[in-house]
Amino acid sequence: MCAARSRPFFLSLGTTNGERVPVEINGAPVEFDSPGFKGLFHVIHDTGNEPGNVKPEHTNGPRKGLIVQFQGKFKHNATMGQENSTNIWAGGTLDGELNLGWIMSNVVSVGAKFAKKKTGGRFVIDLGSKTSPCQMGFHIRALMCFVRTPDGEEPPPLGSEEVENVAWAGPGLLEVDTTSTYTFIWRVAYLDLCTWELLKVPAISPLPLESVLGEIKSGCAFIYDLGRCGGEHGSWRDSLILQIFFARGSQGDEWQVERRPSMDAPAGMDDESPKTVLEVASDASEEVSAAGSDVQLVTADDQSDSETTQDSLDDDEAMYDQDEEEIRELSKSHSQALLQIESWRPRNVDEILPDKLQVQVPFYIEAIDRFRRRKVRYWYIFSLTDPGGTFWTAKDSQELASLCRPKRRLRTFRRGPGARRYTCCAVKTLEQFRTVVSSHLDLESESKLRSVVVRAAVTGSMTPDQTDASVEGSPRPDSGHLSSPARLARKVRRRTLGQRRRVQLMPPRFFVAADSIICGLAFAHARQGRASVIREALVGSVHFEGRICEELLRLSSDGFLRCFTPYDCEKPRISVHAGEILQIEALPGPTLGRFMLWQVHTFLRVFVFCCADSAEREQWISNLSRMVAQVGGDAHHADGAYQKDSKLSPEIGSPREPPSQEPPSPKTPATWKSGRSNPVDVFGFSIAKKAAGRVAGGARNGLRAITGGQRVPSKEAMLLMDSTRSRRWGHRRRLVLNDRILASLPEKRLAPDFAACLLEKALSLGAAPAAADVTAFLDATCLFKAVSFQNWTEAEMLTFWVNTYHCILLHGLLIFGAPQSKSELNNFRNRVSYLIGSRPMSLREIESAMLRVPKTDPQAARQARVRARQLLGFCGLCRKGATPPDPSSPASQRGQQRLPDAPMCLPKMPLPKGPWTYDKTQACLYIGSPPELWLPPKQDLRVVLTLNRGTLSSLSAVPIFDAASMDSQLNEMAHQFVGTFVEVQLRDGIPQKVTLPVWCRVLLQEFRDDEAQLLSFVWKFMSKEVPQLPDKKVQLKFKKFPQESRQRVQFFKAILGAQEAKPTSAFYALDGAAKAAHLTLLTRGQNSQALPLTVTEPEPEHDDEFKDLSLISL
């Protein structure tokens, strides 16, 4: 056994209210109340690798291994019947896919079948797949020892020798009596959860479990009634009795145990040097917070977590008793304190009445709650516009929820494993609440919420005229529910406790820590780069349109810029090396009236941050620019050496601006400054050279790779996934290509043919495109997020979706290169996506949902394989030349008796297809208007022939369709496809056999397997030299052409009649519109409503440019 591999692990129990009860290892039994069982739970881990504060009390005798004990009463009777389909079972799953090879998978499968046979079906295992986790299950009596204690008798205490000596009762059904107390014991001597190893197996142990399980470090065990879930082990949640969650910690994590003060050192003495706030929170605060309350009131910034007294514990208990009225009162106090900020103070509006102000909700801020630990708060920012300009204010989400009619409640959940768990809201909940708030802020609305927001921002008073007294928190005389004895007692207790410690309520200072213990605790696990930190501070990070989050930004001497989310910060949310940075710039003017913006450009993403003041922003830009200059200079020499071996151009264009040569501004003290780093040494050439060599061996970044004709490195391509950790879309591995910059409603409405302009630009990018052209194309595609389909015709809709499909295809090939295998091709079609409006759309989703391309019926494919096997079997019998049996033989008579009982083949009936569910695919971003209801265009089967899927079975020509001539262009492309891939065999000038590509098989299904209709449809696009179809039946065959992907440089623009190319100025106007929309969102917020259909004419000097772009709807 290797104690160096020892890590803490965390166990918790699921309860009826959705919370989890933590279990202390080798501690006292914990109480729990699960959906089907209520009692005590106890865990003993005695392998010799436990640390001192977790070691069991008695360690002189032999090691006990791992023992799990739980005791209590069942809430329901168990089903009785067949042992392999009913009664109580115990099982478990792992959070991930097993790391088993092909040989080992077959060995495990054979062993599982043998074990299932020998145990009589009391064991089941499913190795899982990429979409479903592995699962194992045992009948509870086959796995555990148990003892039943009748009602009225005292059960044996958990952890005692009496429980440990309970013998196995053998297999059989478990008869459950809800009045008796059951004690279950599970012992295993072959597993060490501390070192994560398999023990006591000859010639194998100690075996690290990661060699079998891979990177899986978490899972859950459960007890369920198999009979109540229909005998299906995969439906165990329908009959859940008890659920146990397991997670293995990382090196440096603390065990979830009670804090045990040391008697060796006197209080207040420390043998180390003075530590920063982050280090103190990492070393001391985490144990107390794990054992204490998840929601705790902190009234002073200088109060240490280790100084918790009984009064503070009583204060925390009082916070649990807070009702909704008290929470609303606290939220209203925070909103009142916000008015003390200079930039958000009320202003006098004399020119226009407050009721005529335009109010929008462009952003909300997720900030660390400075008053309660392990909780974040949400503030919705309001922009109020009048003829004099725009001013800003903010309100707490809880107060807004109480002002809505009917009142709303924001659902929260606890996120993160073990000690890093905190309370937050889902982003979809926050976006839905934004829509609700916006509906209450309409000019036509006379809601209480609008009255409170407008009058508070204008006059500075939180109480509007003639408002309900209940909003103020003062009970009315006739409100009997507020004067109950229990409520009055709680109020008196809170006021009494509140008089002991009361501090002045300060306004929320976003993105400023001020050495807060709560902020230090929030980032206690952010260890990456802490030893060599150059600068770290709280910043506001713009995750996507409409969301700003308070996060920790850290620049280290290894050249990495890391961004950490609060609490769940073991791994950084963003990790960008200085060699990947193209540009660093400060945006003009304050955003939201008070914050200073700056952004970091990489090839695939532009990260936007905001600081509390301009001095801090300048310090960030200065430090980061110096690091980029050092790493970039060393990487230039490395690239020069690399280009001698590779056949690339020596000079590659880059849009990166040269680093500033101005001396840095006076250094402002960082929020947390490490005492172990030296700002003079970290910018040395040797350290920069070492950091540059650590990243891909000094290789080129993504932009240089594309300009050199190569694919983007995998590390940078990971930025295309949802890096916000907020699950903006359901498919967490979806790769969104057009989210480089933010988007807002453009000043001019986007016309349907803007997709054709982008597609033409994608086709014009050569094998080694210029860097400026690549970044301009990536920025222009972000306009898809602001598209609106209002009043579009059917031809415009169809044109848009086909052009967008081909644009995504070429964009994906530009970033990832051509897929090299069938699995890569499937992943490419399923994962590579665009954000169109507020919905992510992949290639396959556009095919099936919008273009409605028929799908290959899997049942028909299976039937074809069965028929092929039957044919081969029949041919095999014919080769044997077996003689038929004598009619008078017994075998022949038995066969004749079975013939009438054989099932008859039934005709296959087409099943109705349900509509596409749009709501499930919405992404979280706010573009100023609620998501539209999409109506797909009418189905056109010619799209099956004209859609280019990027393989050798498609044309090299990519069409750019125009709505005005869509019909003729579809016919022309179908004619080219049929002339290339359809083969006709003639006999005496008459077609005898027609070979169609495999894509046409879906057309046969659409024609209900009528081959004549399919041939008539295809014959419309045949050349005039081919004879007409005869009246008799023509043999039809499908040919599977090569499925390898084409290289991007092999595609070219299809020639369709007299089609004119879009001018170059049209694309650059799109690029400018995208950048302007990005800047408009950050500086002025979103437009409140969609633009009208008719807009004013452009200025004369820009008339030709906008006319070519077709941004104006005519």
SEKEKOL-863989 format. One record per residue (C-alpha): residue in one letter; x negated, y, z negated. Coordinates in steps of 0.25 Angstrom, whole numbers, plus 2048, in hexadecimal, padded with zeros to 3 digits. Layout:
REM SEKEKOL-863989
aXYZ
...
END
This chain:
REM SEKEKOL-863989
m800800800
c7FB80E804
a7FF8197FA
a7FA823803
r80682180C
s80F823800
r81A82D803
p8278317FB
f83482C800
f8428327FD
l84F82A7FB
s85D8307FA
l86B82B7F9
g87782F802
t8838347FA
t8928367FC
n8908457FE
g885844808
e87A8487FF
r86E83F7FC
v86983B7EE
p85A83A7ED
v85482E7E7
e84882F7DE
i83E8237E0
n83B81C7D3
g8438267CC
a8518257C5
p85D81F7CC
v86582A7D3
e87482B7D4
f87B82B7E2
d88982A7E7
s8898257F5
p8958227FF
g8978137FA
f88E8127ED
k88C81A7E0
g8818187D6
l8728187D4
f8668177DD
h8588137D9
v84B8117E1
i83E80A7DC
h83180B7E4
d8258047DE
t81A8017E8
g80F8087E2
n80E8147EC
e81781D7E5
p81282A7DF
g81182D7D0
n81E8347CF
v8268297D6
k81F81D7D0
p8298137C9
e8288137BA
h8238047B9
t8188017C2
n8107F77BA
g8177EA7C0
p8187E67CE
r81D7F07D9
k82C7F07DB
g82C7F57E9
l8387FD7EE
i8457FA7E6
v8528017E9
q85D8007DF
f86B8077DF
q8778047D5
g8858097D5
k8938067DA
f8998047E8
k8A580D7EC
h8AB8037F6
n8AC7F47F7
a8A47ED801
t8AA7E680D
m8A97D780C
g8A87CD818
q89D7C8821
e88F7CB81B
n8897D1828
s8957DA82B
t89A7DF81E
n8967E280F
i88B7EB80A
w87E7ED812
a8727F5810
g86A7FB81C
g861806820
t85C80E82C
l850816830
d850824835
g848821842
e84581684C
l83C80A848
n82E80A84D
l82F7FB852
g8287F685F
w82F7ED869
i8297E0862
m82C7E4854
s83A7E8858
n83D7DA85D
v8367D4851
v83F7DC848
s84B7D9850
v8487CA84F
g8457CA840
a8527D283E
k85B7C8845
f8547BC83E
a8567C4830
k8657C6834
k8677B8837
k8607B382B
t8687BD822
g8757B9828
g8787C782D
r8747CF820
f8697D7827
v86A7E0833
i8607E983A
d8607F3846
l8537F884B
g85A804850
s85680C85D
k85281B860
t86181F85E
s865816852
p85C814845
c858806841
q861800836
m8607F482D
g86A7EE824
f86C7E3819
h8777DD812
i8767E4804
r8757D67FD
a86A7D1806
l8627DD803
m8647E27F5
c8667DC7E7
f8727E07DF
v8797DE7D2
r8887E27CF
t88B7E77C1
p89A7E67BE
d8A27F27BA
g8A07F57AB
e8927EF7AA
e8857F77AA
p87D7F57B7
p86D7F37B6
p8668017B7
l85E8047C4
g84F8027C3
s8507F87B8
e84A7EA7B8
e8587E47B8
v85B7EA7C5
e84E7E77CB
n84F7D87C8
v85D7D67CE
a85C7CA7D7
w8617C97E6
a8707C47E6
g86F7BE7F4
p8777C1801
g8857C3801
l8907CD801
l8907D87F7
e89D7D97EF
v89F7E87EB
d8A77EB7DF
t8A87FA7DE
t8A97FA7CE
s89C7F27CC
t88E7F87CC
y8847F27D7
t8757F37D6
f86D7F17E2
i85E7EE7E3
w8557EE7EF
r8477EA7EE
v83C7EA7F8
a82D7E87F6
y8297EA804
l82B7F9806
d824805801
l82B812804
c82081A7FE
t815815808
w81F811812
e819803814
l81E7F5814
l8187ED809
k8157DE805
v8167D8813
p80A7CF816
a8007D4822
i8097E0824
s80A7E9817
p8087F4814
l80F7F7822
p812806824
l821807827
e81E812832
s81880783B
v82680183B
l82F80C839
g827817840
e82A82583B
i837821834
k836826825
s845827821
g85181F822
c85D81B819
a86380F813
f87280C811
i87C80380B
y889801812
d8957F7814
l8937F0821
g8A27EC821
r8A77FB820
c89F7FF82C
g8A57F4835
g8997EB834
e8907F583C
h8837F8835
g88180483D
s88D80A837
w888809828
r88C818826
d89B814827
s89980C81A
l88E812813
i88C80F804
l87E814801
q87481B809
i86581D805
f85C82780D
f84D82580D
a84282E812
r83382D811
g82C83A80E
s81F840813
q81184180D
g81284D803
d82184B800
e82584A7F1
w82D83F7EC
q83C8417E8
v83A8407D9
e83C8487CC
r8318527C9
r82884C7BE
p81F8577B7
s8118547B5
m80C8547A7
d7FD8557AB
a7FC8637AF
p80286F7A8
a80E8767AE
g80A8817B7
m7FC87C7BA
d7F88787C8
d7EB8727CD
e7EC8777DB
s7EB8857E0
p7F788F7E1
k8018897EC
t80A8907F5
v8198907F4
l81A8857FF
e81087C7F7
v81787E7EA
a82487A7F0
s81D86E7F6
d8178697EA
a82186C7DF
s82E8717E4
e8328657EC
e83385B7E1
v83C8647D9
s8458677E5
a8468597E9
a84C8557DB
g8548627D9
s8608687E0
d86086A7EF
v8688777ED
q86187F7E2
l86288E7DF
v8558957DE
t8568A47D8
a8478A87D9
d83C8A77E3
d8318A57D9
q83889A7D1
s83188D7D3
d8388807D5
s8308797CA
e8368837C0
t84487D7C0
t84B87E7B3
q8588797AD
d85E8867B0
s85A8867BF
l8608787C0
d86D87C7BA
d86C8887C4
d86B87E7CF
e8768757CA
a87F8827CA
m87C8847D9
y8828767DB
d88F87B7D6
q88F8877DF
d89C8887E6
e89E88E7F4
e8A289B7EE
e89589D7E7
i88D8997F3
r8958A37FB
e8928AE7F1
l8838AB7F2
s8838AB801
k88A8B8801
s87F8BE7F7
h8758BA801
s87C8C180C
q87D8CD804
a86E8CC801
l86B8CC810
l8708DA811
q8648DF809
i85B8DC815
e8588E981C
s85A8E382A
w8678DD826
r86D8E881E
p87B8ED823
r87C8F982D
n88790382F
v88F90183B
d89690E83E
e89890C84D
i8A08FF84D
l8A98F8843
p8A48EC83C
d8AF8E4842
k8AA8E7850
l89C8E284D
q8978D6856
v8928CB84C
q88A8BF850
v8838B4849
p8768B2852
f86E8AA847
y86E8A383A
i8628A1831
e85F895829
a85789981D
i852892810
d85B894805
r85289C7FA
f85C8997EF
r85F88A7F1
r8548807F4
r856876800
k86087F806
v860888812
r86A893815
y870899821
w8728A7825
y87A8AC831
i8758B8838
f87F8C283D
s87C8CD848
l8868D8848
t8858E1854
d88B8EF856
p8888FA860
g87C8FE857
g8758F1858
t8748E4851
f8728E1842
w8728D483A
t8768CE82D
a8778BF828
k8808B781F
d87F8AA818
s88689E81E
q88D89A811
e8938A8810
l8978A881F
a89E89A81D
s8A68A0811
l8AB8AB81A
c8B08A3826
r8BE8A0826
p8C0894824
k8B489381B
r8A988B820
r89F882819
l89187F820
r88E87081E
t88086E819
f877862819
r86A85E812
r85F85C81C
g85185681B
p84B84A813
g848849805
a8438557FE
r84485D80B
r85385D80B
y85A86A80C
t86886F80E
c86C87581C
c876877826
a876870834
v874879840
k881875846
t88887983A
l88288783A
e885889849
q893885847
f89488F83B
r88E89A844
t89989884D
v8A3899842
v89D8A683D
s89D8AC84B
s8AB8A984D
h8AE8B1840
l8A68BD845
d8AE8C0852
l8B38CE854
e8C18C8854
s8BF8C1847
e8C38C883B
s8BD8BD832
k8B78C0824
l8AA8BB828
r8A88C6833
s8AD8D0829
v8A38CC81F
v8978CB828
v89A8D882F
r89D8E1823
a8918DB81B
a8888DF826
v88D8ED829
t8908F181A
g8878E8812
s8938E380A
m8968D5809
t8A58D7805
p8AE8DB811
d8BA8E380F
q8C78DB80C
t8C08CE80B
d8C48C2803
a8BF8C27F4
s8BB8B47F5
v8AF8B77FE
e8A98C07F3
g8A98B47EA
s8B38BB7E0
p8BF8B27DC
r8CC8B77DE
p8D78B77D3
d8DF8AD7DB
s8D48A37DE
g8D68987D4
h8CC88F7DA
l8C18987D6
s8C58997C7
s8C488A7C4
p8BD8877B7
a8B287F7BE
r8AF88A7C8
l8AF8947BD
a8A588B7B5
r89C88A7C0
k89C8997C3
v89989C7B4
r88D8927B4
r8878987C1
r8888A67BC
t8828A27AE
l87689B7B5
g8758A67BF
q8728B07B4
r8668A97B0
r85E8AB7BD
r8638B57C7
v85A8BC7D1
q85D8C77DB
l8638C17E8
m85A8C47F4
p85E8C5802
p85A8B980A
r84C8BC811
f84C8B381C
f83E8AD820
v8378B2814
a8338A9809
a82E8B27FE
d8278A67F7
s8348A07F5
i8348927EE
i84088E7F6
c838891803
g82C8897FE
l83587D7FB
a83B87E809
f82E87C810
a827873805
h82586880F
a82087081A
r81286B819
q80D86A828
g80387582A
r80487A81C
a7F5877819
s7F0880824
v7FB88B824
i7F889882B
r80589F828
e81389A824
a8208A1821
l82F8A0822
v8348A482F
g8418A4836
s84189A842
v84B89B84D
h85088C84F
f85988F85A
e86489985F
g86B89E852
r862898847
i85789D83F
c850894834
e847898829
e83A88F82A
l82C88F827
l822892832
r81488E830
l807890838
s7FB887835
s7ED887839
d7EF87A841
g7F688384B
f80487E848
l810887846
r81A88083D
c82888383A
f82F87C82E
t83E87B82A
p84187D81C
y841870813
d84086681F
c83286B822
e82985E821
k827860830
p82786D837
r833870840
i82A87784A
s81B87484C
v81587C857
h80687C85A
a7FF88A85D
g7FB88486A
e80A88286E
i80D89186C
l80E899879
q8128A7873
i8158AD865
e81D8BA866
a8258C385D
l8338C7861
p8388D5861
g8408DB856
p8468D484A
t8508C984B
l85D8C9843
g8598D783F
r84E8D3835
f8458C783A
m8398C8843
l8388BD84E
w82C8B6855
q82B8AA85E
v82189F861
h82289A870
t81E88C873
f821885880
l82E87E87C
r833887871
v83389586C
f83389685D
v8398A2857
f8368A7849
c83A8B3841
c8338B9835
a8388C382A
d82F8CE82E
s8268D283A
a8198D1832
e81B8C282F
r81F8C083E
e8128C7842
q80A8BF839
w8108B283F
i80D8B684D
s7FF8BB84A
n7FB8AD843
l8028A584D
s7FB8AD859
r7EE8AB853
m7F089C852
v7F589B860
a7E98A2865
q7DF89985E
v7E688C862
g7E9891870
g7DB895873
d7D688786E
a7E1880876
h7DD888883
h7CF881882
a7D5874880
d7DE87588C
g7D2879894
a7CB86C890
y7D8864893
q7DA86A8A0
k7CD8658A5
d7D28578A4
s7E18598A8
k7E485F8B6
l7EB86C8B1
s7E987A8B5
p7DF8818AC
e7E888E8AA
i7F688C8A5
g7FF8988A3
s80589B896
p80F8A5891
r8088A6884
e8048B5880
p7F68B787B
p7F58B786C
s7F58C5866
q7E78CB863
e7EC8D5859
p7E88D384B
p7F28CD842
s7FB8D583A
p7F88D582B
k7FC8C8825
t8088C781D
p8088BC813
a80F8AF817
t81B8AA810
w81289E80B
k80389F80D
s7FA89380B
g7EE895804
r7E688A80B
s7E5890819
n7DC89B81D
p7E28A4828
v7D48A782D
d7CF89982F
v7DC893835
f7DA89B842
g7CC896844
f7C9890852
s7C688284C
i7D3881845
a7DB885852
k7D387C85A
k7D6870851
a7E5874851
a7E5875860
g7DF867862
r7E9861858
v7F4864862
a7F585B86D
g7E685B86E
g7E6869873
a7EF86687F
r7F8870886
n805874880
g812872887
l81287E890
r80487B895
a80886C897
i8148708A0
t80B87A8A8
g80186F8AA
g80C8658AF
q80D85D8A2
r81885A898
v81986188B
p81385A87F
s81C852876
k81985B86A
e81E868871
a82A861877
m82F85D869
l83386C868
l83E869872
m846862867
d84E86885C
s84286E854
t84C87584A
r850868843
s85E86D843
r86486284D
r86886D857
w86D862860
g87085385D
h86584C865
r85985085C
r84F84B867
r856854872
l84B85C879
v85186A87C
l849871887
n85087F887
d84E883879
r84188B87A
i847898877
l85489D871
a8608A1879
s86B8AA878
l8768AF882
p86F8B788D
e8738C5891
k8798BF89E
r8818B389F
l87A8A78A5
a87F8A28B2
p8808948B6
d8758948C0
f86A8988B5
a8688898B4
a8648888C3
c85A8938C1
l85388B8B6
l85387F8BE
e84D8858C9
k84288A8C0
a84087C8BA
l83E8778C8
s8348828CC
l82B87E8C0
g81F8778C7
a81686C8C2
a80E8778BA
p8178828B7
a81388F8B1
a8148918A2
a81D89D8A4
d8268968AD
v82888B8A3
t82B893897
a83489C89F
f83C8908A4
l83D88A895
d842898890
a84C89989C
t85288C899
c85689088B
l862898892
f86988B893
k86D88D884
a87489A887
v87C894893
s88C896893
f89588E89C
q8A189889B
n8A88998A8
w89F8908B1
t8A48898BC
e8A387A8BF
a89887C8C9
e8908858C0
m89187B8B5
l88D86F8BD
t8828778C4
f87D87C8B6
w87C86E8B0
v8758678BC
n86B8728BC
t8698728AD
y8678638AE
h85C8648B8
c8568708B0
i8558678A4
l84F85C8AC
l8448648B1
h84186C8A4
g84085E89D
l8368598A7
l82E8668A6
i82D864897
f82C855895
g8278508A3
a82E8448AA
p8338398A1
q82A82D8A2
s83482289E
k84281E89E
s84382188F
e83D82F891
l84683289D
n85282F894
n84D837889
f84A842892
r859842897
n85E841889
r85684B881
v85185688B
s85C861889
y86086F88B
l868878882
i87387C88A
g87C886882
s87C880875
r87B871879
p86F86987C
m870861889
s86785688E
l86685189C
r86F845899
e87984E892
i87A85789E
e87C84B8A7
s88784489E
a88E850898
m88E85B8A2
l88B8558B0
r8938498AC
v88A83F8B3
p8908318B2
k8888288A9
t88481A8AB
d88D8108A4
p88580889A
q8907FD89A
a88F7FC8A9
a8807FB8A9
r8817EF89E
q88C7E88A7
a8837E98B3
r8777E38AB
v8817D88A6
r8857D58B5
a8767D58B9
r8737CA8AE
q87F7C28B2
l87B7C38C1
l86D7BE8BD
g8727B38B4
f87B7AE8C0
c86F7AF8C9
g8677A78BF
l87279C8BF
c87279C8CE
r8637998CE
k86478D8C5
g86E7878CF
a8767818C3
t8827788C8
p89077B8C3
p8957728B8
d89F7678BB
p8AD76C8B9
s8B075F8B0
s8A47628A7
p8A7768899
a89E77489B
s8A77788A7
q8B377689F
r8AE77F894
g8AB78A89E
q8B97898A5
q8BF78B897
r8B6797894
l8BA79E8A1
p8C87A389D
d8C27A9890
a8B77B2897
p8BA7C1896
m8BE7C88A2
c8B67D48A7
l8BE7E18A5
p8BD7ED8AD
k8B57F98A7
m8BD8058A4
p8B78128A4
l8B7819896
p8BB828894
k8AF831891
g8B083B886
p8AC849888
w89E84E885
t89D853876
y897861877
d897864868
k88D859864
t88385E86E
q88386D86A
a875872865
c87487D85B
l87188B861
y878898861
i87989F86E
g8848A986A
s8908A286D
p897895869
p894888872
e89C88787E
l8A587B882
w89E87488E
l8A686F899
p89E8668A3
p8A08688B2
k8A885E8BA
q8A18518BD
d89A8518CB
l8948448CF
r88B84A8D8
v88384E8CC
v87F8408CA
l8778408D8
t87184E8D6
l86D84E8C8
n85E84C8C7
r85A8448BB
g84B8458BD
t8478378C1
l8438318CF
s85182D8D1
s85583C8D3
l8518468DD
s84584E8DC
a84D85A8E0
v8558628D4
p86186A8D9
i8648788D4
f8738798D5
d87B8858D8
a8898868D3
a88E88D8E0
s8898828E9
m8898768DF
d89286D8E7
s88986D8F4
q87C86C8EB
l8828608E4
n8858598F2
e87785D8F7
m8708578EB
a87884A8EB
h8758498FA
q8668498F7
f86783F8EB
v8708358F4
g8668378FF
t85A8348F7
f85F8288EE
v86B8218F5
e8678168FE
v870810908
q86E803910
l87580291D
r8797F6926
d87D7F9934
g87F808930
i888805925
p884807916
q8837F990F
k87C7FC902
v87A80A8FA
t87080B8EF
l8738178E6
p86981C8DB
v86C8178CC
w8728258C9
c87E8228D1
r8828178C8
v8898218BF
l8918268CB
l8968178CE
q89B8178BF
e8A28258C2
f8A981F8CE
r8AE8138C5
d8A58098CC
d8AA80C8DA
e89F80B8E3
a8A68108EF
q8A981D8E8
l89B81F8E4
l89681C8F2
s8A08268F8
f89B8318EE
v88C82E8F2
w88F82E900
k89383C900
f8858408FE
m87E837908
s87883C915
k87F83C922
e877832928
v87C82791E
p88881F924
q89582091C
l89A816912
p8A180A918
d8AE805914
k8A97F890E
k8A17F8901
v8937FC901
q8897F68F7
l8857FF8EC
k8787FE8E4
f8718078DA
k8628098DA
k85A80D8CE
f8508178D3
p84481B8CA
q8478218BD
e8398288BB
s83A8378B9
r8358418C3
q82A84B8BF
r82F8598BE
v82685E8CA
q82E8548D3
f83B85C8D2
f83E8678DC
k84A8708DF
a85486A8E8
i8578718F5
l8668738F5
g86B87B902
a86888A902
q86688B8F3
e85E8978EF
a8548968E4
k85689F8D7
p84C8AB8D7
t8418AA8CD
s8468B78C6
a8538AF8C2
f84B8A58B9
y8428B08B3
a84F8B88B0
l8548AB8A8
d8478AA8A1
g8498B989D
a8578B6898
a8538AB890
k8488B3889
a8518BE887
a85C8B5881
h8518B0877
l84D8BE873
t85B8C2872
l85F8B7868
l8548BA85F
t8558C985F
r8648CC860
g86B8BF85E
q8758B8867
n8808BE86F
s88D8BB868
q8968B7874
a8938B1881
l8928BB88C
p89E8BF895
l89F8BA8A3
t89D8C78A9
v8918CF8A5
t88B8DD8AA
e8838DD8B6
p8748DD8B3
e86A8E98B4
p8678ED8C3
e8588EA8C1
h85B8DB8BC
d8678D98C6
d85F8D08CF
e8598C88C4
f8668C48BD
k86D8C28CB
d8638B78CE
l8658B18C0
s8748B18C1
l8758B48B2
i8818BD8B5
s88E8B58B6
l8958BB8C3
END
